[in-house]
């Protein structure tokens, strides 16, 4: 992620991945690999969000 990406932008991206995952799971044509890739992206983003929240809390 870009160091200037804000927490709200990361949260928006996470929500977009949630929607993408839901759509992929709703379509039988989606492969297991595709779904797994979306889940990995979503988890990575969640970790980045948590890291940013902890940095923000520590700075406050």
N, C-alpha and C positions, 0 to 999 in steps of 0.2 A: 504494500500500500504506500501511497505517496505520503511523506511525513506531514504535509499540510492538510491531509484529509481530516475533516472534523468528525467528532463522535456521531453527530446526527447523520452525516453522509454514510458512515459505516452502517448505522442502523437501517437506513433506507436501502442500502445494498443487501443487507441481510433479509429484509422483508421481500425484496425483489427475488432473491434466491428461494425464499419460502414459496412464493407464487410459482416460480419456475419448477420447483420440485413437485408441487401439487399437480401442476399441469402434466409433467412428465409421468407421474404415477397414475394419472387418470387415463393415459393413452397406452393401450397395449403394445403399440409399436415402439415404445421407448425401451431401450435395452437396459439391462441391469448395470452395465458399465456406465452408461449415461447417468442413471440415477445415483450411482455411487459417487461419480465425479461431482455432481451437484451437492451431495451431502458433504463431501470433503471440503468443497469451497465454503459451504455454509458453516461448518465447524471451525475452519481456519478463520473466517471472518468473526465468528463469535469469540474466539480466543483474542483476536485483535481488539474487539470491543471491550472485553473484560480488562485487558492490559491497559487500554486507554483510560478506562474508568478508574483503575487503581492508581495510575499516574496522576489523574486529575484530583482524586481524593487525597493523595499524598502531598500534592502541591497546595492544597487548601488549608 
